[in-house]
Amino acid sequence: MAIATTSPTENIPPRLLLISVPRTASNLLLKILDIHNQSNVLTNQKGGYFFYDAFMTASRDGHINKSIDQWTDLEKAEVCNAFQQCLNTLEEYSAQAQRDNKVMFAKEHAFWLVNPAAMHSDSPSAKGDTFNRFRLSLPGTYGSEQHFSRNNQTVLPDEYLRTWRLAFLIRHPALAWPSMYRAMVKISKLGFLDDDGVKGASLSNMTLTWTRKLFDWCLEQPDEPTVPLVIDAHDVIHNPDSVLRFCEAAGLDTDAIQFEWGGENDRKKSDTWVPSDPTGMHQQTAHIMLSTLEASKGIVKDKAPAIVDIEAEAEKWRSEFGNEVAGLIEKAVWDAMPDYEHLRERRVRA
């Protein structure tokens, strides 16, 4: 399939890529921004997720929980093809946004963009030919060569990422990680994931490593005019002025912002998650991930306490999930805290 070309020049409207991780209130932020009704913005029906299918393909049968050396050639090819199709679709949308003179908006969880060979850096095949196995085909307008600097562990080369304005959404790991695990357990009951898949998909996403690397990558770019935008989910929920500043700095329409919603004409995003879903499984997954938002009439503030006591939360996890899973979550939380604090210090403030 040919990729639609999008010329990375100064004469085209900007492209905004919001990097998040699951359960960071990213869908709430988009609801507040009313992203689908911003007249100068183009995105897809999944709220900007273009690499969802690649992640689901890589999650099948616990692939992401295995060293890349344990993947068959067929599995590598399937995942690479899924990445390519996702990129093709993103480029088609970008070309349409360029024709319509609109801002192109995408939102991806950081892990979804990571080269599978980079997931297990201790593997003998983590670099070199195996890393290159997941390189994608790009239009010639991005140049004839692909370079991947140290902090770019994604499937998208530096030349491509430089054509996007990157922004970052974070949330305290002790709030995001257990919420993610609960959602994965519910999704597993639909048949998408087995028990190993739940742990693998959860733990693979329970990190801010990839977010931090992309943030640091932005700072290393010679032509980057400003520090990348960072917004904390706590501010999304409690500090509307921070959202206004983020919106303005991102080049979005502040007049479209809403803090209350609901009504007869307010359609559920999960109902239009995929245009064709014969089994209904993808739509049910969307219902699970969006259940709190779609049941609300506005911002639910009790899910974002001002003070988070990790040790006290860990006691709750042991009661809810058992010692093994609680221990994995707690370790993931503590491991993520340095990156969280680093990014939080650089967030947009009112």
C-alpha positions in Angstrom: 0.0 0.0 0.0 1.4 3.4 -1.0 1.9 5.9 1.7 0.3 9.4 1.3 3.1 11.9 1.2 3.3 14.8 3.7 6.1 17.3 3.0 7.9 18.3 6.2 8.3 22.0 5.4 7.6 25.3 7.2 4.6 26.0 4.9 2.3 23.4 6.2 0.1 23.5 9.3 1.7 22.0 12.5 1.3 18.4 13.6 0.8 17.7 17.3 1.6 14.4 18.8 0.5 13.9 22.4 2.6 11.2 24.2 0.9 9.5 27.2 0.7 6.1 28.9 -2.6 4.3 29.7 -4.8 5.7 32.5 -3.3 9.1 32.5 -6.7 10.8 31.9 -5.8 11.4 28.2 -9.3 10.8 27.1 -10.5 13.3 29.7 -8.0 15.9 28.4 -9.3 15.4 24.9 -12.9 15.7 26.1 -12.0 19.0 27.8 -10.3 20.2 24.7 -13.3 19.0 22.7 -10.7 17.8 20.1 -13.2 16.5 17.6 -15.1 19.8 17.5 -12.0 22.0 17.1 -12.6 23.5 13.7 -8.9 23.7 12.9 -8.0 20.2 14.0 -8.1 16.8 12.2 -7.8 13.5 14.0 -9.4 10.1 13.8 -12.4 8.5 15.6 -10.1 6.9 18.2 -9.1 10.2 19.7 -5.8 10.2 17.9 -4.7 6.6 18.5 -3.1 5.5 15.2 -0.9 2.7 16.6 -3.5 0.8 18.6 -3.6 -2.1 16.1 0.2 -2.4 16.2 0.1 -2.7 20.0 -2.7 -5.2 20.0 -0.8 -7.3 17.4 2.4 -7.2 19.5 0.4 -8.1 22.6 -1.1 -11.3 21.2 0.1 -14.6 22.7 2.3 -12.7 25.1 4.8 -11.5 22.5 5.8 -8.3 24.3 6.6 -10.4 27.4 9.2 -12.4 25.5 12.7 -11.6 24.4 12.9 -10.7 20.8 15.1 -13.8 20.2 12.0 -15.9 21.0 9.9 -14.3 18.3 9.5 -16.3 15.1 10.2 -14.6 11.7 6.4 -14.7 11.1 5.7 -12.9 14.3 8.2 -10.2 13.6 6.8 -9.7 10.1 3.2 -9.5 11.4 4.1 -6.8 13.9 6.2 -4.9 11.5 3.4 -5.0 8.9 1.0 -3.8 11.6 3.3 -0.8 12.4 3.5 0.0 8.7 -0.2 0.0 8.2 -0.7 2.3 11.2 1.9 4.7 9.8 0.3 4.6 6.4 -3.0 5.6 7.9 -1.4 8.3 10.0 0.2 9.7 6.8 -3.1 9.6 4.9 -4.7 11.7 7.7 -1.8 14.1 7.7 -2.0 14.6 4.0 -5.7 15.4 4.4 -5.0 17.8 7.2 -2.5 19.5 5.0 -5.0 19.8 2.2 -7.6 21.2 4.6 -5.1 23.6 6.2 -5.7 22.0 9.6 -3.6 21.0 12.6 -3.0 17.2 12.5 -3.5 15.7 16.0 -2.4 12.3 17.1 -2.2 10.8 20.6 -0.1 7.6 21.3 0.9 5.8 24.4 4.7 5.9 24.4 5.2 2.2 24.5 3.1 1.7 21.4 5.7 3.4 19.3 8.7 1.5 20.7 10.7 -0.7 18.5 10.1 -4.3 19.8 13.8 -5.0 19.7 14.4 -2.2 22.2 12.0 -3.7 24.8 14.7 -6.2 25.9 17.9 -4.3 25.8 19.8 -7.3 27.4 18.9 -9.5 24.4 21.8 -10.3 22.0 19.6 -9.3 19.1 18.2 -6.1 20.7 20.2 -4.0 18.2 21.6 -4.4 14.8 19.7 -6.4 12.2 16.8 -7.2 14.5 16.3 -3.6 15.4 16.4 -2.7 11.7 13.9 -5.5 11.0 11.2 -3.1 12.3 12.2 -0.1 10.3 9.3 1.3 8.3 8.9 2.6 4.8 8.5 6.4 4.7 7.7 8.8 1.8 10.7 10.2 0.1 9.8 13.7 1.4 11.3 12.7 4.8 14.7 12.0 3.2 16.5 9.0 1.8 18.1 8.0 5.1 16.8 7.0 8.5 18.6 7.9 11.7 17.8 6.8 15.3 19.6 8.8 17.9 20.3 7.3 21.4 17.0 8.4 23.0 14.8 7.5 20.0 13.9 3.9 20.6 10.8 4.1 18.5 10.0 2.7 15.0 9.9 6.3 13.8 13.2 7.8 12.7 14.5 11.2 13.9 13.7 12.7 10.5 10.1 11.8 10.9 9.6 12.8 14.5 11.1 16.2 13.9 8.1 17.0 11.7 5.8 16.8 14.8 5.4 19.0 17.8 5.6 16.6 20.8 3.6 17.1 24.0 3.5 14.9 27.0 0.8 13.8 29.5 1.8 12.3 32.8 0.1 11.0 36.0 1.4 9.8 39.3 2.3 6.1 38.8 0.6 5.0 42.0 -2.7 6.2 40.5 -2.1 5.1 36.9 -0.5 1.7 37.3 -3.2 -0.1 39.4 -5.9 1.5 37.3 -4.2 0.1 34.2 -4.0 -3.4 35.7 -7.7 -3.3 36.6 -8.6 -2.4 33.0 -6.3 -5.1 31.6 -8.1 -7.7 33.8 -11.5 -6.6 32.4 -10.2 -6.7 28.9 -8.8 -10.2 29.3 -12.4 -11.4 30.0 -13.2 -10.4 26.4 -10.7 -13.0 25.1 -8.0 -10.5 24.0 -5.5 -11.5 26.6 -4.7 -14.5 28.8 -3.3 -14.2 32.3 0.3 -13.9 30.9 -0.9 -11.4 28.4 -2.5 -9.3 31.2 0.8 -9.2 33.1 2.9 -8.6 30.0 0.7 -5.8 28.6 0.3 -4.2 32.0 4.0 -4.3 33.1 5.2 -3.3 29.6 3.1 -0.1 29.9 3.8 0.5 33.6 6.9 2.7 32.9 7.8 6.2 32.0 11.1 5.2 30.5 9.9 5.6 26.9 8.2 8.9 27.8 11.3 10.3 29.4 13.5 9.2 26.5 11.2 10.9 24.0 11.2 14.1 26.1 15.0 14.0 26.3 15.1 13.4 22.6 13.2 16.6 22.0 15.7 18.6 24.1 18.5 17.2 22.0 17.1 18.5 18.7 19.1 21.4 17.3 16.1 23.2 15.8 13.7 22.7 18.7 12.5 26.2 19.5 10.8 25.5 22.9 10.9 23.0 25.7 8.3 20.3 25.0 4.9 20.7 26.6 4.2 18.6 29.7 0.9 18.5 31.5 0.1 16.4 34.6 -3.3 14.6 34.9 -3.7 16.2 38.4 -3.7 19.6 36.8 -6.1 18.4 34.1 -8.5 17.6 36.8 -7.9 20.3 39.4 -6.3 23.3 37.6 -8.3 24.5 34.6 -5.9 27.4 34.1 -3.2 24.9 33.4 -5.3 23.3 30.7 -5.9 26.7 29.1 -2.2 27.4 29.0 -1.5 24.0 27.6 -4.2 24.4 24.9 -2.9 27.9 23.9 0.7 26.8 23.8 -0.2 23.7 21.7 -1.9 25.9 19.1 -5.4 24.7 19.8 -8.6 26.7 20.2 -9.1 27.8 23.8 -12.7 28.8 23.0 -13.6 25.1 22.4 -12.6 24.1 26.0 -15.4 22.6 28.1 -15.4 21.4 31.7 -19.0 20.1 31.6 -20.7 17.9 29.0 -23.5 15.5 28.4 -26.9 15.7 26.7 -29.0 14.1 24.1 -26.6 14.8 21.3 -23.4 13.8 23.2 -22.3 10.6 21.5 -20.1 8.1 23.2 -16.7 7.8 21.7 -16.6 4.1 22.3 -19.6 3.6 20.0 -17.5 4.9 17.0 -14.1 3.4 18.1 -13.9 1.3 14.9 -16.1 1.6 11.8 -16.2 -2.2 11.4 -16.1 -4.5 14.5 -17.9 -7.8 13.7 -17.1 -9.4 17.1 -17.7 -6.2 19.1 -14.5 -6.9 21.1 -12.8 -3.7 20.2 -15.9 -1.6 21.0 -16.2 -3.5 24.4 -12.5 -2.7 25.0 -13.2 1.0 24.4 -16.2 0.9 26.8 -13.9 -0.5 29.5 -11.2 2.1 29.0 -13.7 5.0 28.7 -16.3 3.9 31.3 -15.6 6.6 33.9 -15.5 9.4 31.3 -18.6 8.3 29.5 -20.6 8.0 32.7 -19.7 11.5 33.7 -21.2 14.9 33.2 -17.9 16.7 33.9 -14.6 16.2 35.7 -14.5 13.6 38.5 -12.1 15.0 41.0 -12.0 12.3 43.6 -9.8 10.1 41.4 -7.0 12.6 41.7 -6.0 13.1 45.3 -3.6 15.9 46.1 -1.3 13.7 48.2 -0.4 10.1 47.2 1.1 7.8 49.9 2.6 4.9 47.9 3.0 2.6 50.9 -0.6 3.1 51.9 -1.7 2.5 48.4 0.4 -0.7 48.2 -1.6 -2.1 51.2 -4.8 -1.6 49.2 -3.3 -3.3 46.2 -2.3 -6.4 48.3 -6.0 -6.7 49.4 -7.3 -6.2 45.9 -4.8 -8.1 43.7 -2.9 -10.4 46.0 0.7 -10.2 47.1 2.4 -11.2 43.8 0.6 -8.7 41.5 0.7 -6.0 44.2 4.4 -6.4 44.5 4.9 -6.1 40.7 2.8 -2.9 40.7 4.6 -1.4 43.7 8.0 -2.1 42.1 6.8 -0.5 38.8 5.6 2.6 40.7 8.9 3.1 42.6 10.9 2.5 39.4 8.8 5.1 37.5 9.0 7.8 40.2 12.3 9.4 39.2 11.1 9.9 35.6 7.7 11.1 36.9 9.2 13.7 39.2 11.6 14.8 36.4 8.8 15.4 34.0 6.5 16.9 36.5 9.0 19.6 37.4 8.8 20.7 33.8 5.0 20.7 33.4 2.8 23.6 32.3 1.8 25.6 35.3 -1.1 28.1 35.7 
